[in-house]
Amino acid sequence: MNKVTKKQAQFIGMLLALSTVITSLPASAQTENPYQLIDFRRMQEQEQKNYILKASTERIEGSVIIDDANEINLIFGNLSKNIEVELISPSGDRFSQRTQTSAKFQNIFLIFSPDSSGLQIFKFSKPQPGKWKYIIHKRVPIDIQQNIIFTLLTDSSIFAGIQGAREENWLNSNIKLELAALEDRYPIKQIAISTLIQSPGDRTLQKQPVKFRDDGLNGDRAANDGIFTASFKAREPGEFQVSGNVEGKTSKGNLFQRHVSTDFTVIRRTARFLKAFSDRGIDTNGDGLFARMIVSPAIRVLEAGEYFIRVTLKASNGETFFQNTRVKLPIGNVSPEIEFDTEDIKKYLKVDAPYQVSEVFLE
């Protein structure tokens, strides 16, 4: 949940491992092994923000909540040598590129060439929990705009995420999302959730709040289990994103914040299953035994085209076996045939009939 992706780890790891030019900082501010500064196996991305430092802007201020972490890495990307970053701890201690390196603090500024932008990394061991502030400011006036990326990596045991929606969902069908914040893999039951749904590709659709609940109702698994559920219907097809923030307290009583997000697609339904089917057997050699069984689900097609259909059979012992097909269907009510070999049915279901049609999947 919000782990550093393999691509991100490779990118930042590449920045650290490449032959770099370390700017003329004091020797105390330079680490001897920059490529070993971050251990990505223990890190998760807690937060990432993009800032625009305009030519007319002297400084940008931001803040981030640090919880029960043993190690954090604050990374400021795309910085020029004329931009400086200062960090302020909850107790007012200040850190910058010129701060003396210690057992609890390291920093490094990496650039590819003397003319390129760089990567500023601040590493803290056992950082003070609470709200940390950062100030990005210009040493001298700069007449160009700079896009600065801030990333916080932490080894905190607090994770949060959203899951549940399929990649593709039918228009006007029920879309269910589940959200949880975990500490050492156990759900945190008392959290504040603030999330919005939007369609990034359609600016005419306004952001709408998404309400998550943990009361055991309306599709929620169980009341007060720490797994929060949201259920809604999309009225328009397209690409959608649900994102927001989760806040709560750790077992040590420290405040935590996590950003969560998920993406999914809503598509217009062009055919639907009518919840009825017929079946028949085929005796291919006249021995009085069925060699094949045909199941025909009733489908109403609203738009002609090629469809994928899967039919699942379930036996009295709970075993299941499915067959699928792709078939072109015309507009109207149709009953395409899904063929099962009876030898396969015996092999996989392991008991004699009767069998139930437990699922018909259509897309």
KEGUGU-934141 format. One record per residue (C-alpha): chain; residue in three letters; x, y, z; residue number from 0. Coordinates in steps of 0.1 Angstrom, whole numbers. Example, Ala and Ser with C-alpha at 12.3 -4.5 7.8 and 13.67 -1.06 7.14 Angstrom:
! residues 2
<"A" "ALA" <123 -45 78> 0>
<"A" "SER" <137 -11 71> 1>
This chain:
! residues 363
<"A" "MET" <0 0 0> 0>
<"A" "ASN" <17 31 -12> 1>
<"A" "LYS" <50 11 -14> 2>
<"A" "VAL" <77 27 -35> 3>
<"A" "THR" <71 12 -70> 4>
<"A" "LYS" <99 -8 -87> 5>
<"A" "LYS" <101 19 -113> 6>
<"A" "GLN" <105 47 -87> 7>
<"A" "ALA" <131 27 -68> 8>
<"A" "GLN" <151 20 -100> 9>
<"A" "PHE" <149 57 -110> 10>
<"A" "ILE" <161 71 -76> 11>
<"A" "GLY" <185 42 -71> 12>
<"A" "MET" <200 50 -105> 13>
<"A" "LEU" <204 87 -95> 14>
<"A" "LEU" <223 75 -64> 15>
<"A" "ALA" <244 48 -81> 16>
<"A" "LEU" <255 68 -111> 17>
<"A" "SER" <288 87 -112> 18>
<"A" "THR" <277 120 -98> 19>
<"A" "VAL" <291 154 -92> 20>
<"A" "ILE" <288 164 -56> 21>
<"A" "THR" <286 202 -53> 22>
<"A" "SER" <310 222 -33> 23>
<"A" "LEU" <292 217 1> 24>
<"A" "PRO" <313 215 33> 25>
<"A" "ALA" <329 181 38> 26>
<"A" "SER" <307 175 68> 27>
<"A" "ALA" <276 177 46> 28>
<"A" "GLN" <288 150 22> 29>
<"A" "THR" <282 113 27> 30>
<"A" "GLU" <310 89 17> 31>
<"A" "ASN" <287 64 1> 32>
<"A" "PRO" <258 83 -16> 33>
<"A" "TYR" <245 51 -34> 34>
<"A" "GLN" <240 34 0> 35>
<"A" "LEU" <221 63 15> 36>
<"A" "ILE" <186 48 10> 37>
<"A" "ASP" <176 11 16> 38>
<"A" "PHE" <146 8 -7> 39>
<"A" "ARG" <137 -26 7> 40>
<"A" "ARG" <125 -10 39> 41>
<"A" "MET" <110 21 25> 42>
<"A" "GLN" <75 31 15> 43>
<"A" "GLU" <65 63 -2> 44>
<"A" "GLN" <44 82 24> 45>
<"A" "GLU" <39 114 4> 46>
<"A" "GLN" <48 131 -29> 47>
<"A" "LYS" <40 167 -39> 48>
<"A" "ASN" <48 188 -69> 49>
<"A" "TYR" <56 225 -66> 50>
<"A" "ILE" <61 253 -91> 51>
<"A" "LEU" <87 279 -80> 52>
<"A" "LYS" <79 308 -103> 53>
<"A" "ALA" <103 335 -113> 54>
<"A" "SER" <83 359 -92> 55>
<"A" "THR" <82 336 -61> 56>
<"A" "GLU" <110 338 -35> 57>
<"A" "ARG" <101 307 -15> 58>
<"A" "ILE" <77 278 -10> 59>
<"A" "GLU" <67 264 24> 60>
<"A" "GLY" <52 230 31> 61>
<"A" "SER" <48 205 59> 62>
<"A" "VAL" <46 168 65> 63>
<"A" "ILE" <36 146 95> 64>
<"A" "ILE" <63 122 107> 65>
<"A" "ASP" <51 93 129> 66>
<"A" "ASP" <68 62 144> 67>
<"A" "ALA" <96 59 119> 68>
<"A" "ASN" <131 47 126> 69>
<"A" "GLU" <143 63 94> 70>
<"A" "ILE" <130 89 69> 71>
<"A" "ASN" <144 103 36> 72>
<"A" "LEU" <131 137 24> 73>
<"A" "ILE" <140 140 -13> 74>
<"A" "PHE" <137 173 -32> 75>
<"A" "GLY" <141 168 -70> 76>
<"A" "ASN" <149 191 -98> 77>
<"A" "LEU" <167 217 -77> 78>
<"A" "SER" <192 241 -92> 79>
<"A" "LYS" <223 251 -72> 80>
<"A" "ASN" <207 284 -65> 81>
<"A" "ILE" <179 269 -46> 82>
<"A" "GLU" <182 259 -9> 83>
<"A" "VAL" <160 237 13> 84>
<"A" "GLU" <157 242 50> 85>
<"A" "LEU" <139 217 73> 86>
<"A" "ILE" <124 227 107> 87>
<"A" "SER" <116 199 133> 88>
<"A" "PRO" <86 200 156> 89>
<"A" "SER" <109 213 184> 90>
<"A" "GLY" <123 241 161> 91>
<"A" "ASP" <157 225 152> 92>
<"A" "ARG" <168 236 117> 93>
<"A" "PHE" <186 215 91> 94>
<"A" "SER" <200 224 57> 95>
<"A" "GLN" <227 216 32> 96>
<"A" "ARG" <252 232 56> 97>
<"A" "THR" <242 213 87> 98>
<"A" "GLN" <269 191 103> 99>
<"A" "THR" <265 154 95> 100>
<"A" "SER" <258 133 126> 101>
<"A" "ALA" <247 97 135> 102>
<"A" "LYS" <211 109 131> 103>
<"A" "PHE" <214 132 101> 104>
<"A" "GLN" <230 130 67> 105>
<"A" "ASN" <224 149 35> 106>
<"A" "ILE" <237 150 0> 107>
<"A" "PHE" <232 170 -32> 108>
<"A" "LEU" <235 150 -65> 109>
<"A" "ILE" <237 164 -100> 110>
<"A" "PHE" <245 147 -134> 111>
<"A" "SER" <265 176 -147> 112>
<"A" "PRO" <275 211 -136> 113>
<"A" "ASP" <247 226 -157> 114>
<"A" "SER" <218 203 -147> 115>
<"A" "SER" <193 203 -118> 116>
<"A" "GLY" <200 181 -88> 117>
<"A" "LEU" <185 159 -62> 118>
<"A" "GLN" <187 170 -25> 119>
<"A" "ILE" <183 141 0> 120>
<"A" "PHE" <180 145 38> 121>
<"A" "LYS" <182 113 58> 122>
<"A" "PHE" <172 112 95> 123>
<"A" "SER" <175 83 119> 124>
<"A" "LYS" <149 81 147> 125>
<"A" "PRO" <133 115 137> 126>
<"A" "GLN" <111 134 161> 127>
<"A" "PRO" <74 126 155> 128>
<"A" "GLY" <51 155 147> 129>
<"A" "LYS" <48 182 120> 130>
<"A" "TRP" <80 190 101> 131>
<"A" "LYS" <82 221 80> 132>
<"A" "TYR" <103 226 49> 133>
<"A" "ILE" <112 259 31> 134>
<"A" "ILE" <123 260 -5> 135>
<"A" "HIS" <139 293 -12> 136>
<"A" "LYS" <162 310 -37> 137>
<"A" "ARG" <197 320 -28> 138>
<"A" "VAL" <197 346 -56> 139>
<"A" "PRO" <169 358 -80> 140>
<"A" "ILE" <162 333 -108> 141>
<"A" "ASP" <143 344 -139> 142>
<"A" "ILE" <130 309 -149> 143>
<"A" "GLN" <102 287 -135> 144>
<"A" "GLN" <113 255 -118> 145>
<"A" "ASN" <91 224 -111> 146>
<"A" "ILE" <102 208 -78> 147>
<"A" "ILE" <92 173 -67> 148>
<"A" "PHE" <91 165 -30> 149>
<"A" "THR" <90 129 -19> 150>
<"A" "LEU" <90 114 17> 151>
<"A" "LEU" <102 79 21> 152>
<"A" "THR" <97 62 55> 153>
<"A" "ASP" <102 28 72> 154>
<"A" "SER" <72 34 94> 155>
<"A" "SER" <50 3 99> 156>
<"A" "ILE" <19 24 91> 157>
<"A" "PHE" <4 16 57> 158>
<"A" "ALA" <-29 27 40> 159>
<"A" "GLY" <-46 20 7> 160>
<"A" "ILE" <-78 15 -13> 161>
<"A" "GLN" <-87 -16 -32> 162>
<"A" "GLY" <-118 -34 -46> 163>
<"A" "ALA" <-128 -18 -79> 164>
<"A" "ARG" <-122 -39 -110> 165>
<"A" "GLU" <-102 -22 -137> 166>
<"A" "GLU" <-134 -21 -158> 167>
<"A" "ASN" <-168 -16 -143> 168>
<"A" "TRP" <-203 -14 -159> 169>
<"A" "LEU" <-221 19 -161> 170>
<"A" "ASN" <-248 22 -133> 171>
<"A" "SER" <-235 -10 -116> 172>
<"A" "ASN" <-225 -11 -80> 173>
<"A" "ILE" <-188 -2 -75> 174>
<"A" "LYS" <-174 -12 -41> 175>
<"A" "LEU" <-142 1 -26> 176>
<"A" "GLU" <-125 -9 6> 177>
<"A" "LEU" <-100 12 25> 178>
<"A" "ALA" <-78 4 55> 179>
<"A" "ALA" <-49 18 75> 180>
<"A" "LEU" <-27 -8 91> 181>
<"A" "GLU" <0 -8 118> 182>
<"A" "ASP" <22 -39 117> 183>
<"A" "ARG" <-5 -54 94> 184>
<"A" "TYR" <-33 -49 119> 185>
<"A" "PRO" <-62 -26 110> 186>
<"A" "ILE" <-64 8 128> 187>
<"A" "LYS" <-101 12 137> 188>
<"A" "GLN" <-102 49 146> 189>
<"A" "ILE" <-92 69 115> 190>
<"A" "ALA" <-105 100 97> 191>
<"A" "ILE" <-110 96 60> 192>
<"A" "SER" <-113 124 34> 193>
<"A" "THR" <-116 112 -2> 194>
<"A" "LEU" <-129 126 -35> 195>
<"A" "ILE" <-138 109 -68> 196>
<"A" "GLN" <-130 127 -100> 197>
<"A" "SER" <-126 120 -137> 198>
<"A" "PRO" <-91 133 -147> 199>
<"A" "GLY" <-100 133 -184> 200>
<"A" "ASP" <-133 151 -180> 201>
<"A" "ARG" <-130 186 -164> 202>
<"A" "THR" <-168 191 -166> 203>
<"A" "LEU" <-173 165 -139> 204>
<"A" "GLN" <-169 181 -105> 205>
<"A" "LYS" <-151 163 -77> 206>
<"A" "GLN" <-174 146 -53> 207>
<"A" "PRO" <-168 133 -18> 208>
<"A" "VAL" <-167 95 -12> 209>
<"A" "LYS" <-181 83 21> 210>
<"A" "PHE" <-164 53 37> 211>
<"A" "ARG" <-182 34 65> 212>
<"A" "ASP" <-174 6 89> 213>
<"A" "ASP" <-208 -2 103> 214>
<"A" "GLY" <-215 -36 87> 215>
<"A" "LEU" <-242 -21 64> 216>
<"A" "ASN" <-245 -16 27> 217>
<"A" "GLY" <-218 -40 16> 218>
<"A" "ASP" <-194 -34 45> 219>
<"A" "ARG" <-180 -67 57> 220>
<"A" "ALA" <-183 -63 94> 221>
<"A" "ALA" <-189 -34 119> 222>
<"A" "ASN" <-158 -19 135> 223>
<"A" "ASP" <-133 -43 120> 224>
<"A" "GLY" <-111 -14 106> 225>
<"A" "ILE" <-120 -22 70> 226>
<"A" "PHE" <-140 7 56> 227>
<"A" "THR" <-163 4 26> 228>
<"A" "ALA" <-177 28 1> 229>
<"A" "SER" <-203 18 -25> 230>
<"A" "PHE" <-216 40 -53> 231>
<"A" "LYS" <-227 40 -89> 232>
<"A" "ALA" <-210 59 -117> 233>
<"A" "ARG" <-236 77 -139> 234>
<"A" "GLU" <-211 84 -168> 235>
<"A" "PRO" <-185 62 -185> 236>
<"A" "GLY" <-148 71 -184> 237>
<"A" "GLU" <-117 70 -164> 238>
<"A" "PHE" <-121 77 -126> 239>
<"A" "GLN" <-98 83 -97> 240>
<"A" "VAL" <-106 81 -60> 241>
<"A" "SER" <-79 99 -38> 242>
<"A" "GLY" <-76 115 -5> 243>
<"A" "ASN" <-60 114 30> 244>
<"A" "VAL" <-62 91 60> 245>
<"A" "GLU" <-54 104 95> 246>
<"A" "GLY" <-52 87 129> 247>
<"A" "LYS" <-29 79 158> 248>
<"A" "THR" <-3 52 161> 249>
<"A" "SER" <-2 28 191> 250>
<"A" "LYS" <24 52 206> 251>
<"A" "GLY" <-1 81 204> 252>
<"A" "ASN" <16 99 175> 253>
<"A" "LEU" <-4 115 146> 254>
<"A" "PHE" <0 99 112> 255>
<"A" "GLN" <-12 109 77> 256>
<"A" "ARG" <-12 88 45> 257>
<"A" "HIS" <-23 97 10> 258>
<"A" "VAL" <-44 70 -8> 259>
<"A" "SER" <-57 66 -43> 260>
<"A" "THR" <-70 41 -68> 261>
<"A" "ASP" <-80 43 -105> 262>
<"A" "PHE" <-107 24 -125> 263>
<"A" "THR" <-127 26 -157> 264>
<"A" "VAL" <-165 27 -161> 265>
<"A" "ILE" <-178 14 -194> 266>
<"A" "ARG" <-212 14 -210> 267>
<"A" "ARG" <-230 -20 -208> 268>
<"A" "THR" <-237 -33 -243> 269>
<"A" "ALA" <-252 -66 -233> 270>
<"A" "ARG" <-266 -82 -201> 271>
<"A" "PHE" <-274 -117 -188> 272>
<"A" "LEU" <-311 -123 -183> 273>
<"A" "LYS" <-306 -147 -154> 274>
<"A" "ALA" <-319 -177 -173> 275>
<"A" "PHE" <-304 -205 -193> 276>
<"A" "SER" <-311 -238 -210> 277>
<"A" "ASP" <-291 -269 -212> 278>
<"A" "ARG" <-290 -301 -233> 279>
<"A" "GLY" <-268 -332 -238> 280>
<"A" "ILE" <-254 -345 -271> 281>
<"A" "ASP" <-249 -383 -277> 282>
<"A" "THR" <-222 -384 -304> 283>
<"A" "ASN" <-220 -421 -310> 284>
<"A" "GLY" <-254 -435 -302> 285>
<"A" "ASP" <-245 -453 -270> 286>
<"A" "GLY" <-271 -436 -250> 287>
<"A" "LEU" <-246 -415 -230> 288>
<"A" "PHE" <-239 -378 -234> 289>
<"A" "ALA" <-204 -370 -247> 290>
<"A" "ARG" <-210 -333 -245> 291>
<"A" "MET" <-232 -309 -226> 292>
<"A" "ILE" <-244 -276 -239> 293>
<"A" "VAL" <-253 -246 -216> 294>
<"A" "SER" <-270 -217 -233> 295>
<"A" "PRO" <-273 -185 -212> 296>
<"A" "ALA" <-300 -160 -222> 297>
<"A" "ILE" <-285 -127 -231> 298>
<"A" "ARG" <-300 -94 -243> 299>
<"A" "VAL" <-275 -77 -267> 300>
<"A" "LEU" <-279 -39 -270> 301>
<"A" "GLU" <-249 -34 -293> 302>
<"A" "ALA" <-237 -60 -318> 303>
<"A" "GLY" <-201 -72 -314> 304>
<"A" "GLU" <-177 -98 -301> 305>
<"A" "TYR" <-183 -109 -265> 306>
<"A" "PHE" <-165 -131 -240> 307>
<"A" "ILE" <-187 -155 -221> 308>
<"A" "ARG" <-177 -178 -192> 309>
<"A" "VAL" <-201 -204 -176> 310>
<"A" "THR" <-191 -221 -143> 311>
<"A" "LEU" <-206 -254 -131> 312>
<"A" "LYS" <-206 -264 -94> 313>
<"A" "ALA" <-210 -299 -81> 314>
<"A" "SER" <-225 -311 -48> 315>
<"A" "ASN" <-190 -314 -33> 316>
<"A" "GLY" <-183 -278 -39> 317>
<"A" "GLU" <-159 -283 -68> 318>
<"A" "THR" <-162 -260 -98> 319>
<"A" "PHE" <-154 -262 -135> 320>
<"A" "PHE" <-158 -235 -162> 321>
<"A" "GLN" <-156 -231 -200> 322>
<"A" "ASN" <-155 -199 -220> 323>
<"A" "THR" <-158 -187 -255> 324>
<"A" "ARG" <-157 -156 -276> 325>
<"A" "VAL" <-186 -152 -300> 326>
<"A" "LYS" <-200 -125 -322> 327>
<"A" "LEU" <-236 -116 -312> 328>
<"A" "PRO" <-263 -96 -330> 329>
<"A" "ILE" <-286 -71 -314> 330>
<"A" "GLY" <-316 -88 -296> 331>
<"A" "ASN" <-322 -117 -273> 332>
<"A" "VAL" <-297 -145 -280> 333>
<"A" "SER" <-287 -178 -264> 334>
<"A" "PRO" <-251 -186 -273> 335>
<"A" "GLU" <-239 -222 -267> 336>
<"A" "ILE" <-211 -230 -242> 337>
<"A" "GLU" <-199 -266 -247> 338>
<"A" "PHE" <-186 -289 -220> 339>
<"A" "ASP" <-169 -323 -225> 340>
<"A" "THR" <-185 -348 -201> 341>
<"A" "GLU" <-151 -365 -195> 342>
<"A" "ASP" <-137 -332 -184> 343>
<"A" "ILE" <-167 -326 -161> 344>
<"A" "LYS" <-161 -360 -144> 345>
<"A" "LYS" <-124 -353 -141> 346>
<"A" "TYR" <-127 -319 -125> 347>
<"A" "LEU" <-160 -321 -106> 348>
<"A" "LYS" <-153 -357 -94> 349>
<"A" "VAL" <-190 -366 -87> 350>
<"A" "ASP" <-220 -374 -107> 351>
<"A" "ALA" <-248 -349 -117> 352>
<"A" "PRO" <-268 -329 -108> 353>
<"A" "TYR" <-247 -298 -113> 354>
<"A" "GLN" <-255 -261 -108> 355>
<"A" "VAL" <-247 -232 -131> 356>
<"A" "SER" <-230 -211 -103> 357>
<"A" "GLU" <-218 -182 -125> 358>
<"A" "VAL" <-222 -167 -159> 359>
<"A" "PHE" <-197 -140 -168> 360>
<"A" "LEU" <-202 -117 -197> 361>
<"A" "GLU" <-181 -89 -211> 362>
